Amino acid sequence: MGKSTVYFVQNVDGVFRSLGATKNPETTAGCFSHSLPAQPFSPSPPDPIVARSSLPVAGLAARELPSAPLISALAFSSPAAVRGMIVEPQPTWTAMRRWERRRMKTTSLGFALLLYGSWLNCGKFTRTRFQKLIEELDFDEKWFPLLDYLSTFGLKESHFISIYGRHMPSLQINLTSAMQRLTFLIGVGVHRRDIKRILVRQPQILEYTVESNMMSHVRFLLSIGVPSSRIGQIITAAPSIFSYSIQHSLKPRIRYLVEEVGIKGADVSKVVQLSPQILVQRVDNSWNIRSSFLSDELGASRDNIVKMVTKHPQFLHYSIEDGILPRINFLRSIGMCNSDIVKVLTSLTQVLSLSLEENLKPKYLYLVNELHNEVQSLIKYPMYLSLSLNQRIRPRHRFLVSLKKAPEGPFPLSRFVPTDECFCQQWAGTSLDKYLTFRQSLLLSDFANKYEKRR
């Protein structure tokens, strides 16, 4: 076989588990056993050469691979790289299209054919539309194949203009390299639908090589304990991670979280998953100012403050004057003492991110006026403040009132915590459909009332 051959891993049980994908027994038997014909079709698609891993994985079954998310790239390596590969030629366009329709929807490793799958779908960006960009913005004629390919991810003229303005060199990347890099991203868990947003935010990602950049950054995330199934989500949330040096930026940030902030080593992975931006945002001495403020203002212990950061890492970047202090003052105004506020913030630190006028105050007024509850109930069930007033609190309360099943006296906040199914089964004693219908009618009624008031 020539270098235009693509191999697929047949033994994928372990990879499915490591990627968190759902295994379909109807597709795993053969969907990874097809290969492209040795002779390319006409017109000839680009060579599907993806970076070959230097990991010593020869002789290992797929489930034993040390870096399972890299299997998408490894699938393009030589047959000796991964055990269990077999080749069966499938020399027709019909077979290729049938494979793409049926397999890409059900398998994670099907992304190994994304280069060809995307190539087959090219053509959404017409020459006429491209000519318009050439005339108006001096686009280069050589860029058309790349833009045509990127359009299969949903990018349009406005997106290309944005990329041109933000980082024009990204549009000069050759088609094969771009396909290789985006294929790798999807192979490690980035959703295809998110590629457009990533490219608009970080067009430089088309320039990052797989072997010397992307693979090393994925290995770094795995090394700090991030599960392979969450790699794609972290890249989607913080695509600029590839532009940061592992040795000079990413590792020092992790050390700062552990040594200065006090995050436990075992919790670093959790913090990164909750807030991937923490890897690319500056964390400086202002943390010491926030820590000292909570200690002086509320008497919070260092352990409590560390718990706040672990549960809600965004707290590291909140302004004291505009974010933290106003919400502390609100909790004080409704009758909480400092020790109560520390308990609430330790349990539900995202209270510091909730709007005062649109969230905290309306929920407190409903708690007192409609649920006939006291502020002490918030200390026991601070989660109440994180729930939607219109989507959960008010509908459930009104529903039980309509059924004459609302308890007398203060309404128990525990009724708002479980899922809709549990709520209907345990307290309402009705079907889920009946409750959902009631909630929808209530929302429509509230919307109509707001509309009438604005007229």
KEMITI-307681 format. One record per residue: x, y, z of N, C-alpha, C, O in turn; residue in one letter. Coordinates in steps of 0.001 Angstrom, whole numbers, plus 500000, padded with zeros to 6 digits. Layout:
% residues N
XYZXYZXYZXYZa/...
//
This chain:
% residues 455
500848498791500000500000500000500000500874501245500000501924501285500641m/500426502255499275501123503523499240500736504379500417499980503949501288g/501247505577500446500983506440501584499577507019501574499182507708502514k/498797506735500485497417507198500455496483506222501138495266506402501114s/497051505175501757496233504189502457495958504649503890496843505179504561t/494758504447504337494387504767505711494018503482506417493271502673505865v/494521503272507624494235502064508386493282502368509529493225503496510020y/492540501366509944491579501549511016491750500483512082492047499325511791f/491558500899513310491690499979514436490411499174514588489326499743514709v/490535497855514582489352497022514723489014496756516184487837496692516541q/490024496601517032489792496344518449489639497675519169490640498260519583n/488408498176519333488186499533519826487475499591521160487081500671521603v/487300498444521813486570498467523077487167499460524067486461500302524623d/488477499350524279489128500222525249489091501676524851488935502554525699g/489235501943523546489219503330523086487846503948523270487733505109523662v/486799503178522989485449503692523205485257504090524651484694505144524946f/485731503236525563485569503558526974486380504785527354485900505651528086r/487610504860526856488468505980527239487980507291526663488191508347527261s/487327507243525507486805508476524912485406508795525397484866509849525059l/484813507920526173483481508172526691482410508057525641481333508633525793g/482681507315524561481699507206523481480831505984523696481183505087524462a/479703505951523022478791504822523099479120503843521993479116504202520816t/479396502645522356479757501636521370478508501052520739477573500651521431k/478506501012519414477384500443518678477816499091518131478685499042517260n/477234497976518616477686496651518201477510496408516717478187495550516150p/476609497151516068476376496931514648477476497536513792477641497166512630e/478230498468514368479211499175513557480643498851513894481527499062513063t/480910498338515103482306498153515492482964496991514778484190496944514681t/482190496064514283482792494893513671483519495216512382484552494615512086a/482996496157511609483599496369510306483917497786509940484643498019508974g/483394498760510685483552500130510228484992500600510286485348501579509631c/485831499916511065487221500315511147488109499412510296489335499496510376f/487507498557509489488310497628508716488392498011507251488967497275506448s/487812499175506886487876499613505506489095500481505280489609501091506218h/489552500541504071490637501456503745490358502078502395489551501573501616s/491031503172502131490908503794500830491715502986499831492704502365500220l/491339502967498579492087502214497579493485502788497400493725503973497630p/494402501916496983495770502373496796495858503411495688496662504339495765a/495017503253494637494995504223493559493964505293493856492781504985494002q/494390506545493948493433507608494281492410507799493187492662507531492013p/491233508277493609490174508565492661490496509841491909491422510568492268f/489750510101490896489928511343490133488707512217490342487596511741490109s/488844513491490775490127514141491003490787513627492268490106513235493216p/492101513628492282492844513027493387492730513848494655493067515032494650s/492263513251495744492205513973497015493600514124497591494517513415497177p/493778515034498537495105515230499135495532514015499936494696513270500448p/496836513821500038497351512693500813496945512825502265497172513867502880d/496338511768502830495916511835504235497047511541505188496969510597505975p/498097512334505129499237512085505996499061512891507267499107514121507240i/498862512215508360498716512873509651499928512522510490500513511451510334v/500299513422511375501512513238512176501574511857512787500608511385513387a/502705511220512633502901509894513207503435510025514627504387510764514878r/502820509309515543503252509397516937504573508673517127504813507628516522s/505418509228517963506683508584518291506566507733519541507560507203520037s/505331507601520058505133506797521262505448505331520975505164504848519879l/506021504625521923506347503209521738505100502357521919504942501689522941p/504210502379520924502943501686521082502861500403520268501830499731520286v/503912500053519562503866498840518765503596497642519658504204497486520718a/502675496801519213502362495605519964501324495788521036500991494832521736g/500798496992521188499775497231522204498397497156521591498193497601520462l/497441496596522327496054496657521898495553498068522112496136498830522884a/494466498421521427493958499795521515493672500193522948493934501334523329a/493138499280523759492775499633525120493998499877525993493876500420527091r/495190499477525510496394499643526305497178500883525926498201501177526544e/496716501623524915497447502804524484497575503798525621496581504085526289l/498763504335525864498947505273526969498240506594526746497903507285527708p/498011506954525502497341508219525192496214507939524220496325508215523025s/495137507394524738494037506966523885493488508054522977493137507746521838a/493388509339523418492857510355522517493683510547521263493190511095520277p/494950510100521281495795510277520117495573509189519081496253509159518055l/494633508301519340494410507187518430493996507664517047494258506994516048i/493344508833516990492950509358515679494168509597514810494161509293513618s/495230510151515421496454510387514665497198509079514427497755508862513351a/497206508203515438497908506935515305497307506068514221497996505243513621l/496009506257513966495335505446512959495892505694511575495663504901510662a/496619506781511407497203507085510117498649506599510020499292506769508984f/499158505999511086500541505542511088500660504221510351499699503737509752s/501826503658510402502059502386509733501301501280510453500944501437511621s/501047500153509767500287499058510383500934498538511653500248498015512532p/502266498678511759502952498149512939502735498995514173503055498561515280a/502198500198514009502052501109515141501016500625516135501209500782517341a/499935500047515674498866499614516559498431498218516159498156497976514983v/498361497298517102497967495931516803496480495851516505495694496626517050r/496095494934515657494673494711515396494171495434514177492960495527513976g/495069495952513350494641496661512152494572495685510991495473494868510803m/493507495773510217493398494967509013492953495868507878492355496920508106i/493241495460506678492951496297505519492049495557504555492344494428504162v/490969496178504178490073495634503181489760496738502186489104497709502562e/490198496640500931489948497710499967488467497883499693487706496915499672p/488068499134499482486662499459499206486669500494498072486437501679498316q/486939500043496810487282500956495731486102501592495000486108501640493770p/485099502078495713484000502772495032483598504004495799483660504032497028t/483178505038495062482683506252495708481437505955496524481235506534497592w/480601505054496023479359504726496734479660504176498116479019504546499099t/480646503286498180481013502705499474481532503769500425481219503761501616a/482334504693499884482867505761500723481761506629501284481756506941502475m/480833507017500441479739507877500901478848507145501894478391507734502873r/478596505847501641477780505073502574478468504971503927477825505095504969r/479789504742503908480538504685505170480421506003505918480193506021507127w/480579507107505193480549508418505854479196508677506508479134509159507639e/478111508358505798476787508622506349476502507772507575475972508269508568r/476851506495507511476460505572508571477427505557509742477002505467510894r/478721505644509464479699505445510515480043506703511283480235506644512498r/480125507827510619480549509040511307479573509440512396479952510134513340m/478315509012512282477311509361513279477414508502514532476908508892515585k/478056507346514442477985506408515551479316506060516191479331505378517216t/480428506497515632481705506101516190482635507272516360482659508191515542t/483408507231517437484401508276517658485587508103516724486093509080516173s/486030506872516544487210506659515712486909506807514238487827506772513418l/485650506972513877485325507231512483485948508510512001486023508757510798g/486400509333512938487029510592512546488356510360511843488939511290511284f/488828509138511869490050508854511135489875509037509646490860509176508921a/488632509040509172488374509273507742487910510691507480487434510994506385l/488041511563508463487504512903508297488165513656507158487515514460506490l/489434513414506927490097514095505824489348513863504528489051514807503796l/489041512595504242488336512285503012486862512629503102486258513061502120y/486277512439504286484863512780504426484621514249504158483668514618503472g/485495515092504707485353516523504487485643516878503042484992517750502468s/486628516199502450486964516488501062485800516174500149485552516902499188w/485072515086500438483929514719499617482823515763499684482052515921498738l/482748516484500820481672517440501019482018518853500576481189519756500684n/483248519056500073483641520400499670482780520906498527482132520128497828c/482782522205498349482039522780497244480941523713497678480201524228496840g/480812523950499003479767524832499498480117526302499273479238527163499230k/481413526572499129481859527952498941482143528143497458483152527650496955f/481278528844496759481358528935495309482438529899494851482884530771495597t/482843529714493606483839530587493007483332532022492924484106532970493059r/482038532176492702481470533518492600481615534278493905481986535452493911t/481320533607495011481445534252496316482908534543496638483228535567497242r/483795533629496228485207533850496479485741535015495645486574535789496116f/485263535136494411485693536227493550485346537575494168486077538553494011q/484219537610494871483807538839495544484834539242496605485155540421496754k/485346538249497341486352538536498362487669538957497726488384539794498277l/487994538386496575489215538768495870489161540238495478490139540971495622i/487995540655494977487848542023494490487794543037495635488344544133495530e/487123542657496734486909543617497809488045543656498830488354544720499366e/488672542504499108489654542454500183491010541910499752491860541628500596l/491216541764498466492509541310497971492846539911498459493996539627498793d/491834539026498500492099537628498826492923537004497703492780537375496538f/493778536062498061494624535390497079493867534228496445493165533484497131d/494015534078495130493354532989494415493744531623494977492959530677494916e/494965531519495527495438530243496053494701529815497320494812528666497746k/493952530733497921493272530403499179491960529650498967491389529121499921w/491484529600497737490150529040497505489986527606498017488983527329498674f/490923526672497752490735525301498262490559525256499776489731524500500284p/491334526064500500491223526076501957489863526626502395489197526036503246l/489456527748501818488169528345502194487011527439501821486013527359502537l/487153526756500694486115525813500270485983524689501292484872524278501628d/487113524195501786487104523139502808486532523652504123485702522983504738y/486966524825504558486487525374505829484996525666505790484326525650506822l/484477525934504590483037526211504495482198524998504857481021525133505192s/482807523787504791482062522587505176481814522538506680481001521744507153t/482512523384507429482290523484508872481326524626509215481105524932510386f/480764525244508189479786526300508420480328527710508329479591528664508582g/481598527875507976482149529216507866481652529899506595481560529276505537l/481336531179506713480817531959505588481720533159505329482753533331505976k/481305533993504357482143535141504006482480535995505213483622536427505368e/481489536244506075481722537099507237482784536515508158483569537251508756s/482808535174508274483807534534509119485192534644508501486171534889509205h/485278534461507171486562534579506504487098536000506587488302536209506734f/486206536970506494486623538369506621487158538628508023488151539335508194i/486487538048509036486944538196510416488310537564510607489190538154511235s/488492536363510068489787535680510182490870536480509460491991536607509952i/490526537018508290491469537830507516491926539034508327493104539390508309y/490992539659509037491328540829509834492120540493511084492994541258511493g/491819539354511694492469538994512953493844538367512736494800538675513448r/493927537474511730495206536797511522495245536255510088494970535077509856h/495581537100509155495578536750507746496468535556507400496080534766506540m/497648535376508025498497534232507667497809532870507797498227531905507158p/496761532784508617496049531504508765495413531061507458495221529867507230s/495086532015506602494460531684505324495484531254504283495119530842503182l/496759531350504626497810530955503699498263529511503908499141529020503199q/497659528838504886498010527442505164497526526558504022496435526771503494i/498319525579503639497884524695502547496774523766503026496641523499504220n/496001523291502100494808522507502413495121521242503198494436520931504172l/496151520512502782496479519258503455496803519476504925496351518716505781t/497586520513505222497952520789506616496734521166507441496594520728508582s/495854521975506872494644522382507597493763521183507902493248521050509013a/493591520312506919492758519130507119493364518231508182492652517670509015m/494689518098508146495374517263509138495133517779510551494871516992511461q/495219519090510745495110519672512086493674519636512606493446519349513781r/492718519925511746491327519881512194490880518448512438490071518184513327l/491409517527511645491108516110511877491607515677513248490920514949513965t/492789516120513605493340515771514915492452516320516028492178515619517002f/491998517572515895491148518170516919489876517361517115489469517082518243l/489260516992516016488024516208516123488329514820516677487518514238517397i/489495514300516339489884512988516841490055512950518346489855511900518957g/490423514078518968490594514082520429489351514599521145489383514828522354v/488255514784520410486996515068521087486346516407520809485281516686521359g/486944517252519973486287518512519623485119518209518702485279517487517717v/483950518747519005482787518518518163482933519268516844483401520406516819h/482542518643515780482639519266514459481902520602514422482356521546513776r/480772520681515110479993521919515099480717523074515788480362524235515587r/481738522760516607482461523802517328483680524321516569484295525305516979d/484027523663515467485205524070514708485073525520514225486039526281514272i/483894525893513769483696527259513271484004528283514352484727529249514109k/483462528079515533483675529028516628485151529077517032485678530146517339r/485808527927517032487214527884517387488059528662516387488955529414516771i/487769528478515102488555529149514064488351530652514081489289531407513827l/487147531092514376486896532530514435487609533138515638488155534238515550v/487602532429516753488260532931517968489772532819517890490484533722518329r/490272531713517332491699531435517329492114530891515965492428529706515854q/492125531730514921492472531238513574493891530679513502494204529886512614p/494753531095514441496131530595514443496196529089514617497238528481514375q/495087528479515037495098527038515294495390526254514022495845525112514083i/495129526867512868495447526221511597496956526131511370497408525348510534l/497728526911512095499173526937511911499909526011512880501097525746512694e/499224525520513906499887524695514912500068523281514377499098522631513988y/501294522812514358501551521471513853501078520411514842501033520646516049t/500733519260514321500206518186515169501295517608516062501123517505517277v/502424517230515450503462516546516217504129517427517254504245517038518416e/504570518610516849505361519433517753504539520322518665505082520906519603s/503225520441518412502417521336519237501192520637519811501082520468521025n/500285520237518956499002519733519441499144518485520299498542518391521369m/499935517531519833500101516302520608500709516573521977500272516001522976m/501713517440522029502368517715523305501417518398524284501477518137525485s/500547519264523787499597519941524670498525518968525170498086519056526317h/498113518049524310497147517034524747497783516145525812497144515807526809v/499045515767525597499729514954526602499848515704527925499746515103528995r/500064517014527852500158517804529081498842517759529847498840517575531064f/497729517925529149496430517869529814496193516501530448495669516403531557l/496584515450529734496451514102530304497337513940531527496956513270532486l/498520514552531499499473514381532597499003515023533897499421514602534976s/498127516050533811497629516674535041496315516053535484495672516531536418i/495921514975534800494753514217535246493458514482534508492411513973534910g/493497515262533443492270515506532680491891514235531935492723513697531205v/490665513732532089490249512524531367490264512763529863489979513870529408p/490592511741529094490644511883527640489296512312527073489234512971526035s/488213511935527759486873512289527269486573513776527411485599514264526838s/487406514514528175487160515938528377488150516831527623488044518056527678r/489101516228526928490114517002526209489467517937525194489820519114525114i/488526517417524423487874518228523387487148519421523968487168520505523384g/486502519237525119485773520345525743486730521442526203486418522628526097q/487889521046526710488859522038527174489420522825525994489574524043526082i/489724522147524900490230522832523707489178523783523152489507524889522725i/487925523364523154486846524215522644486685525465523492486464526554522964t/486796525312524804486631526453525706487840527382525687487701528593525861a/489024526814525475490252527625525506491168527220524361492238526661524601a/490768527491523113491588527062521967492955527727521914493860527226521246p/493119528847522607494416529528522599495458528783523415496614529203523461s/495077527691524057496026526924524864497233526496524039498342526394524563i/497016526241522727498108525787521877499154526874521626500262526581521177f/498807528107521913499751529200521685500634529452522903501519530306522858s/500402528718523991501169528911525215502215527816525379501943526639525141y/503392528214525781504472527261526023504136526396527237503701526900528273s/504341525105527095504077524199528205505041524469529350504636524542530511i/506317524617529017507339524789530047507297526161530700507499526278531909q/507037527204529911507149528564530428505824529198530830505818530235531495h/504700528597530442503403529198530773502460528232531492501977528531532584s/502202527086530887501189526179531440501648525525532746500910525526533731l/502838524979532757503329524351533998503477525357535135503101525044536264k/504018526568534879504076527561535964502708527930536505502582528209537698p/501658527943535653500311528246536149499827527145537089499224527418538127r/500098525914536715499695524796537576500443524871538901499857524659539962i/501735525172538841502505525289540087501965526413540965501922526281542188r/501553527516540349501009528637541117499721528221541820499512528554542986y/498861527493541113497604527049541720497865526160542932497154526240543933l/498878525321542836499172524376543910499937525049545046499572524915546214v/501002525773544695501899526306545722501422527613546328501611527836547524e/500810528481545538500395529784546041498928529817546474498602530277547569e/498048529322545596496616529340545916496286528269546938495451528484547817v/496938527111546830496692526050547798495816524928547284495342524100548063g/495594524891545963494803523805545390495552522487545581496755522415545331i/494857521463546016495476520158546164495811519585544796495070519785543833k/496923518876544713497338518300543438496272517433542808496111517424541588g/495537516699543643494483515822543126493298516603542579492494516055541825a/493178517892542951492044518707542507492375519587541304491494520264540774d/493637519586540868494029520439539743493224520107538494492757521006537794v/493062518824538215492293518401537038490858518923537111490314519393536112s/490252518841538287488885519322538465488797520820538194487871521285537528k/489762521569538711489767523024538519489884523372537043489177524252536552v/490772522685536333490973522948534900489720522592534103489365523303533163v/489053521508534465487838521116533753486699522103534007485914522391533104q/486607522619535227485558523586535539485795524918534847484849525592534440l/487062525292534717487395526576534105488661526443533272489740526807533740s/488556525924532034489738525766531185490487527071530948491695527066530712p/489758528199531013490394529498530772491473529811531802492311530688531587q/491449529095532912492440529366533951493851529066533454494830529575533999i/493947528231532410495249527906531845495799529029530970497005529109530737l/494907529895530488495339530931529549495116532341530083495487533320529436v/494512532442531258494325533750531873495437534005532881495967533085533505q/495761535240533014496839535594533935496383535447535384495350535989535779r/497153534722536157496910534599537596498102535242538300499217534723538251v/497861536363538946498984537099539534498767537311541025497978536605541653d/499469538283541584499412538525543024498067539072543501497826539175544704n/497190539423542549495871539906542957495111538819543721494185539109544479s/495528537533543503494899536460544274495128536677545768494221536463546573w/496322537096546136496627537330547548495742538427548123495363538384549293n/495414539419547279494541540514547722493136539984547995492512540346548993i/492637539118547094491290538554547282491248537655548511490298537698549292r/492273536853548671492325535955549814492354536741551119491645536409552069s/493168537774551158493253538604552368491935539324552632491529539490553782s/491275539746551563489993540446551722488955539541552381488283539960553324f/488814538304551897487835537381552472488195537032553916487320536853554762l/489473536941554175489910536628555532489612537780556490489141537561557606s/489890539009556046489671540179556906488191540549556994487701540911558064d/487480540458555865486088540915555805485136539930556454484198540334557142e/485371538618556240484423537607556714485008536670557764484278535898558386l/486314536735557960486934535784558880487039534403558289487096533413559018g/487066534323556941487141533023556265488524532414556449489536533108556345a/488563531130556720489839530428556870490435530148555500489731530196554491s/491720529858555463492377529541554191491759528297553554491599528243552334r/491411527296554370490800526082553836489480526398553137489197525858552067d/488671527275553741487402527643553121487622528379551799486906528153550824n/488616529258551780488891530019550563489374529094549446488986529265548290i/490211528126549780490687527163548789489515526342548248489460526047547054v/488585525974549121487403525232548667486585526067547692486046525537546720k/486488527370547945485753528259547037486378528249545652485673528163544647m/487703528337545601488398528352544315488261527007543620488074526952542404v/488351525926544379488247524592543793486878524371543164486774523760542100t/485834524859543810484477524679543290484136525667542186483336525370541299k/484750526849542248484415527901541280485689528685540940485904529779541462h/486539528120540056487837528738539766487747530161539215488694530936539352p/486615530512538592486468531873538060486614532922539152486890534090538877q/486425532489540396486550533379541540487914534079541571488044535180542105f/488924533425540992490271533990540977490335535326540244491250536120540464l/489351535570539369489404536762538524488297537771538838488158538764538123h/487515537542539882486430538462540214486970539745540849487908539722541647y/486358540845540475486705542132541083486120542214542490484982541800542714s/486883542742543429486385542892544799485308543968544854484235543749545416i/485594545129544271484673546261544360483388546033543574482308546375544055e/483481545463542374482308545322541515481633543956541612480472543812541230d/482349542953542120481772541617542141481579541036543521480453540720543905g/482649540889544271482582540181545546481868540982546630480934540482547256i/482303542226546855481762543015547959480263543305547831479554543166548828l/479735543701546663478290543949546562477445542740546934476376542898547525p/477895541546546604477110540351546916477233539980548384476280539476548978r/478384540220548967478512540025550409477592540988551151476930540600552113i/477551542224550713476675543222551347475205542857551194474405543103552097n/474845542268550046473449541829549868473095540734550870472044540786551508f/473965539756551005473697538669551951473613539198553380472843538689554194l/474394540201553673474292540828554988472959541550555147472351541515556217r/472511542198554091471279542994554164470042542141554408469037542642554912s/470103540839554051468928539981554259469033539219555582468192538371555880i/470070539524556376470128538965557724471187537931557982471174537297559037g/472109537734557057473166536744557298474342537388558026474718538525557742m/474909536647558960476127537093559632477330536585558838477170535819557887c/478514537005559219479709536639558460479911535130558356480255534617557290n/479699534425559457479889532968559435478882532297558510479202531300557862s/477649532846558445476645532299557524477068532520556076476923531635555232d/477591533705555800478021534033554435479156533113554007479190532661552862i/480085532831554916481191531919554596480650530532554258481129529894553321v/479651530059555016479051528753554740478408528730553362478571527767552612k/477673529794553025477000529862551723478027529908550595477896529179549612v/479048530755550726480044530897549662480900529649549511481316529312548403l/481164528965550609481938527732550522481144526645549818481706525841549074t/479846526620550051478979525615549437478605525972548005478528525097547143s/478372527260547749477912527699546426478638528998546061478072530088546145l/479882528858545660480709530033545379480202530822544194480466532022544107t/479471530184543260478984530915542093477946531977542439477508532720541561q/477545532057543712476695533173544144477375534494543792476710535490543504v/478691534491543818479444535713543527479348536116542053479724537229541688l/478850535221541216478723535528539784477291535859539380477051536235538232s/476332535729540299474924535939539969474554537417540039475029538157540900l/473699537823539115473242539212539076472401539537540303471546538749540707s/472649540689540885471868541114542046470431541422541667469499540938542311l/470246542221540629468909542696540277468059541652539570466844541604539763e/468691540816538750467933539860537943467908538463538533467194537594538032e/468673538232539586468760536873540102468579536802541613467574536280542096n/469540537319542354469526537154543805468334537831544473467648537205545281l/468074539093544154466976539811544802465614539216544474464824539014545396k/465284538916543193463979538298542906463784536960543611462685536666544081p/464827536153543690464700534854544344464482535015545851463720534262546457k/465144535986546442464955536206547869463533536705548155462904536262549117y/463029537615547331461668538131547518460641537011547359459653536968548092l/460867536113546412459939534994546235460031534048547427459024533490547862y/461228533870547950461432533011549116460615533510550304459984532721551006l/460629534807550522459970535389551693458479535576551463457672535208552316v/458105536139550330456707536523550093455816535385549626454638535339549981n/456363534459548829455549533387548261455756532045548966454804531300549196e/456979531757549293457275530476549943457199530559551461457277529551552162l/457042531805551958456909532043553406458047531396554186457846530755555217h/459255531592553647460440531017554263461305532108554859461062533294554635n/462311531713555616463219532659556230464615532508555656464933531516554999e/465438533507555915466773533515555342467605532339555820468517531909555114v/467315531805557010468085530672557524467973529446556613468865528598556595q/466883529359555862466718528212554957467761528248553841468135527206553302s/468233529456553495469251529573552452470598529019552916471396528554552102l/470841529070554207472091528537554731472101527013554628473145526401554402i/470932526417554795470814524967554689470740524519553238471297523481552882k/470051525301552387469893524972550970470336526148550093469505526762549424y/471637526468550088472096527587549256471896527327547767471900528263546968p/471720526047547385471503525715545987470279526431545417470185526654544210m/469341526789546302468144527515545875468518528738545042467839529061544067y/469588529410545423469991530637544739470520530375543340470567531296542525l/470917529159543039471451528831541716470381528306540759470638528158539564s/469188528025541273468117527476540443467366528587539723467323529726540187l/466778528242538586466033529222537806464687529523538467463922528615538793s/464417530808538656463147531198539263461972530871538350460941530389538818l/462117531128537060461011530944536117460894529519535594459804529078535229n/462012528798535557461992527456534987461815526356536031461403525246535694q/462122526651537294462019525591538298461283526020539564460313525372539957r/461728527102540210461174527455541521459699527792541435458878527142542082i/459347528804540643457939529218540558457040528123539986455977527880540557r/457408527439538877456529526389538345456248525261539332455105524823539458p/457271524788540030457042523681540963456156524117542131455260523384542550r/456413525302542643455598525788543752454145525958543321453232525485543998h/453935526629542204452566526864541721451865525552541365450658525420541563r/452605524602540849452012523326540463451480522597541698450360522087541690f/452289522552542756451824521893543977450659522639544608449757522028545182l/450684523967544498449538524754545006448282524421544229447211524264544815v/448402524312542908447226524002542078446675522619542379445475522382542241s/447546521704542789447120520339543133446701520221544594446280519158545050l/446826521355545334446546521388546769447431520409547530447007519763548488k/448676520325547066449649519455547713450816520236548296451799519650548749k/450708521538548284451766522355548877451661522258550395450570522410550945a/452763522009551075452710521874552543452346523200553208452650524269552678p/451699523128554363451370524336555106452630524899555761453561524164556088e/452635526213555943453798526859556542454893527069555518454615527099554319g/456137527217555962457257527445555046457383526325554017457332525143554359p/457548526709552764457669525710551689459078525101551720460061525841551675f/459198523767551796460524523126551878461332523340550590460871523006549499p/462509523886550725463346524132549557463865522837548936464331522837547797l/463786521750549671464230520459549130463376520023547946463807519190547149s/462163520580547819461291520237546689461875520703545355461500520190544301r/462787521669545396463327522240544165464597521546543692465052521794542575f/465172520691544511466488520127544208466456518984543198467247519013542255v/465580517964543339465668516798542449465215517104541022464752518205540726p/465356516123540155464952516268538762463436516388538650462715516115539610t/462958516793537490461518516911537258460817515573537445459715515512537992d/461460514501536990460847513175537120460658512802538592459592512331538989e/461696513017539392461602512702540825460590513599541516459842513143542381c/460562514859541144459603515795541736458169515333541481457342515331542393f/457882514946540255456517514506539916456160513213540629455038513043541106c/457112512316540696456840511020541310456737511106542828455860510487543429q/457631511871543447457716511869544903456746512827545583456211512516546647q/456512514009544967455709515021545648454428515418544912453399515668545540w/454496515475543594453292515887542863452335514717542643451116514893542623a/452901513521542479452055512350542243451350512399540905450251511864540764g/451969513037539913451378513130538578452425512736537540453582512465537862t/451984512715536297452911512396535217453806513598534918453455514742535208s/454948513317534340455866514379533957455247515272532891455425516489532922l/454528514682531955453902515468530879452933516499531435452862517622530936d/452187516121532465451220517060533053451931518256533666451479519393533534k/453054517989534343453805519086534942454424519979533869454366521204533975y/455011519379532846455639520161531778454623521032531048454929522160530661l/453419520508530862452355521298530238451982522493531106451792523603530609t/451880522248532417451569523335533346452663524394533322452372525590533295f/453920523958533332455035524912533326455039525751532058455282526957532100r/454769525107530936454753525837529676453648526885529648453862528004529180q/452477526528530145451368527494530180451679528648531119451296529788530854s/452377528355532226452752529403533172453754530364532546453652531578532722l/454716529823531822455709530658531159455070531543530101455425532714529967l/454125530984529347453432531763528325452594532864528960452508533972528430l/451982532556530089451176533553530788452052534695531311451689535866531206s/453208534337531873454138535363532360454639536233531220454779537447531372d/454907535617530083455389536366528923454322537331528426454614538474528077f/453077536853528400451976537715527938451790538904528873451532540019528421a/451921538666530173451773539758531144452870540802530987452612542003531068n/454102540334530760455220541274530564455010542082529293455313543275529246k/454488541423528262454254542124526989453189543193527140453310544286526587y/452149542874527891451074543848528108451576545064528888451162546190528616e/452462544842529852452983545942530656453850546885529821453914548081530105k/454514546358528799455390547176527972454619548003526958455140548991526442r/453384547612526665452596548334525654452123549698526176451449550435525457r/
//
